[in-house]
Amino acid sequence: MSARVMQVVRAGVVPYAEALAWQRALAQARLEGRLPRDVLLLLEHPPVLTLGRTARETHLLRPEGIDVFEVERGGDVTYHGPGQLVGYPILDLAGYRKDLHWYLRTLEQALIDALAELGIAGMRNPGHTGVWTRRGGEEGEGGEGGVRKIASIGVHVKQWVTWHGFALNVTTDLAQFGRIVACGISGVMMTSVAGEGGKGKGEGSLWEQALAAVVRGFEGAFGVTAELVEERRLGEASREYVQERLP
């Protein structure tokens, strides 16, 4: 068992503005040494569009009726909404490897390993960060190169402390991606765990099994032991602390 512990918070549904303030506060606390361990926030958002640092306005096709946020993460535009498992790792990479490319590839590996537990063959798509799949190995189906995107990744790093993270489509309404040029990739086809026929080997809903698989994926890829904690145990950098300071 690894001596390095990652605290995992299963936070449920959190509005995007609140989650953004929360993870920024946690990252600052990690930078200042007030947060002694790495943290992985796992949650869902109400429908929202987010624009990363390289987003183009032309990739926002139908923004009406939905909140839009411009944020500091890398990447282009993406959609978050119900049925999508969003993860925000607050990690001090000094304890792992000070290498952004290593971090992105390790995030991908954690999700690929999680998908394998759910019976889905996840894969990388060279030149495009994120996790993809190809049903039945068929080249002719799906988007670019016959693959479909199942998880998006966009991160921010300051003094080797990370925030933002990944979004894994579990039971997401994929029609909502029609609002955007997803991840800035023309013609990309999005998919989900449910859409690929994914299922776990244990009990509980597909959502619960996906959550558990992602936690185990992080344990294996990052070489950590996950510790499930309540929000209040994160101390003054907790969600309650952040809520009091939201406008």
C-alpha positions in Angstrom: 0.0 0.0 0.0 1.3 3.4 -0.9 2.3 5.8 1.9 1.1 8.7 -0.2 -2.6 9.5 0.6 -5.0 11.3 -1.7 -8.1 12.6 0.1 -11.3 12.0 -2.1 -14.4 14.1 -1.6 -17.6 12.9 -3.2 -19.5 16.2 -3.4 -22.6 15.5 -5.4 -24.1 18.3 -7.5 -22.2 21.6 -7.2 -22.9 24.8 -9.2 -19.9 25.6 -11.4 -19.1 29.0 -9.8 -19.0 27.4 -6.4 -16.8 24.6 -7.5 -14.4 27.0 -9.2 -14.0 29.0 -6.1 -13.7 25.9 -4.0 -10.9 24.4 -6.0 -9.0 27.7 -6.3 -9.2 28.0 -2.5 -7.9 24.4 -2.1 -5.1 25.0 -4.5 -4.0 28.2 -2.7 -4.1 26.3 0.6 -2.0 23.5 -0.9 0.5 26.1 -2.2 0.7 27.7 1.3 1.0 24.4 3.1 -2.4 24.8 4.9 -3.7 21.7 3.1 -1.4 18.9 4.1 -2.6 16.3 1.5 -3.6 16.1 -2.1 -7.3 16.2 -2.8 -9.6 14.8 -5.5 -13.0 16.5 -5.8 -15.6 14.3 -7.5 -18.9 15.9 -8.5 -21.5 16.8 -11.1 -22.4 20.3 -12.4 -25.7 21.7 -13.6 -25.6 22.4 -17.3 -22.7 24.9 -18.1 -20.2 25.7 -20.9 -16.6 26.5 -20.0 -14.0 28.2 -22.2 -10.4 27.4 -21.7 -7.4 29.5 -22.5 -7.3 28.5 -26.2 -11.0 28.6 -26.8 -12.3 30.3 -30.0 -15.5 32.3 -30.0 -16.6 30.5 -33.2 -16.6 27.2 -31.3 -19.5 28.4 -29.1 -22.4 27.5 -31.4 -25.6 27.8 -29.2 -24.8 29.4 -25.9 -28.4 30.6 -25.3 -30.1 29.4 -22.1 -26.9 28.2 -20.4 -24.2 29.7 -18.2 -20.8 30.3 -19.8 -17.6 30.7 -17.9 -14.1 31.7 -19.2 -11.5 30.0 -17.0 -7.8 29.5 -16.7 -7.6 25.9 -17.6 -5.9 24.7 -20.8 -8.0 23.6 -23.8 -10.9 24.9 -25.7 -14.7 24.8 -25.0 -16.5 22.0 -23.3 -19.9 21.1 -21.8 -20.6 20.0 -18.2 -23.9 18.7 -17.1 -25.9 15.9 -15.3 -24.6 12.4 -15.7 -21.0 13.6 -16.2 -18.4 12.7 -13.6 -16.2 15.7 -13.1 -12.9 15.4 -11.2 -10.7 18.2 -9.9 -7.4 16.9 -8.6 -5.6 19.4 -6.3 -2.1 17.8 -6.4 1.3 19.1 -5.5 3.3 17.6 -8.4 6.5 18.2 -6.4 5.6 14.9 -4.7 5.2 13.1 -8.0 7.0 14.5 -11.0 7.4 18.2 -12.0 6.3 17.4 -15.6 3.0 18.7 -17.1 3.1 16.1 -19.9 3.6 13.3 -17.4 0.6 14.6 -15.4 -1.7 14.8 -18.4 -0.7 11.3 -19.5 -1.2 9.9 -16.0 -4.6 11.5 -15.8 -5.4 9.7 -19.1 -4.1 6.4 -17.7 -6.2 6.7 -14.5 -9.3 7.1 -16.7 -8.3 4.4 -19.1 -7.9 2.0 -16.2 -11.2 3.0 -14.8 -13.0 2.4 -18.1 -11.4 -1.0 -18.3 -13.1 -1.9 -15.1 -16.4 -0.8 -16.7 -15.8 -3.0 -19.8 -14.7 -0.2 -22.1 -11.4 -0.1 -24.0 -10.3 3.5 -23.5 -7.4 4.8 -25.5 -5.3 7.9 -26.3 -5.7 9.7 -29.6 -2.3 11.1 -30.5 -2.3 14.9 -30.7 -5.5 15.3 -28.7 -5.5 15.2 -24.9 -8.3 13.2 -23.3 -9.6 9.6 -23.5 -11.2 8.0 -26.5 -12.7 4.7 -27.5 -13.5 2.7 -30.6 -16.4 0.3 -30.5 -15.4 -3.2 -31.5 -12.2 -1.9 -33.0 -14.0 -0.7 -36.1 -12.3 2.1 -38.0 -15.3 3.3 -39.9 -17.5 4.4 -37.0 -17.3 7.5 -35.0 -15.4 10.8 -35.6 -11.8 11.4 -36.5 -10.0 8.1 -37.2 -13.1 6.2 -36.2 -12.8 7.1 -32.5 -15.2 8.8 -30.1 -14.3 11.0 -27.1 -15.5 9.8 -23.8 -13.5 12.0 -21.4 -12.1 15.5 -21.7 -9.1 16.9 -19.8 -8.1 20.5 -19.1 -5.8 21.6 -16.3 -4.1 24.5 -14.7 -0.8 24.4 -12.8 0.7 27.1 -10.6 4.0 26.4 -8.9 3.4 22.7 -9.6 0.0 22.7 -7.8 -2.8 21.6 -10.1 -6.5 22.4 -10.4 -9.3 21.9 -12.9 -9.2 18.4 -14.3 -11.3 15.9 -16.2 -14.9 15.2 -17.2 -16.0 11.6 -17.9 -19.3 11.1 -19.6 -21.2 8.4 -17.7 -24.9 9.0 -18.5 -24.5 12.4 -20.0 -27.1 13.8 -22.5 -24.7 13.9 -25.5 -27.1 16.1 -27.5 -25.9 19.0 -25.4 -22.5 18.8 -27.1 -24.3 20.2 -30.2 -24.0 23.6 -28.5 -20.3 23.7 -29.2 -17.4 22.5 -31.3 -16.4 20.1 -28.5 -12.8 20.6 -27.4 -12.3 22.7 -30.5 -12.1 19.6 -32.7 -14.3 19.8 -35.8 -16.3 16.7 -36.4 -15.5 15.1 -33.0 -18.1 12.6 -31.9 -18.7 12.4 -28.1 -19.8 9.2 -26.3 -20.5 8.0 -22.8 -20.0 5.0 -20.6 -23.7 4.2 -20.9 -23.6 4.7 -24.7 -20.7 2.3 -25.0 -22.6 -0.4 -23.0 -20.3 0.0 -20.0 -21.1 -1.8 -16.8 -19.2 -2.7 -13.7 -18.8 -6.0 -12.0 -20.1 -5.0 -8.6 -23.4 -3.7 -7.2 -24.9 -0.3 -7.4 -25.8 2.1 -10.2 -23.6 2.7 -13.2 -22.8 6.1 -11.6 -21.6 4.5 -8.4 -19.5 2.0 -10.2 -17.9 4.6 -12.3 -17.1 6.7 -9.2 -15.4 3.7 -7.6 -13.6 2.8 -10.8 -12.2 6.3 -11.1 -10.9 6.3 -7.5 -9.2 3.0 -8.1 -7.8 4.3 -11.4 -6.2 7.2 -9.6 -4.8 4.9 -6.9 -3.0 2.8 -9.6 -1.9 5.5 -12.0 -0.6 7.9 -9.3 0.6 5.3 -6.8 -1.6 6.7 -4.0 -4.0 5.3 -1.4 -7.4 7.0 -1.6 -9.0 8.2 1.7 -12.7 9.1 1.4 -13.3 12.2 3.5 -16.1 14.6 4.3 -15.9 18.2 3.1 -15.6 19.6 6.7 -12.4 17.6 7.2 -10.5 19.7 4.7 -10.4 22.5 7.3 -10.5 26.2 6.5 -10.1 25.5 2.8 -13.3 23.4 2.7 -16.4 24.1 0.6 -18.1 25.7 3.7 -15.3 28.1 4.0 -15.5 29.1 0.3 -19.3 29.4 0.4 -19.1 32.1 3.0 -16.9 34.2 0.7 -18.8 33.8 -2.6 -20.3 37.0 -3.8 
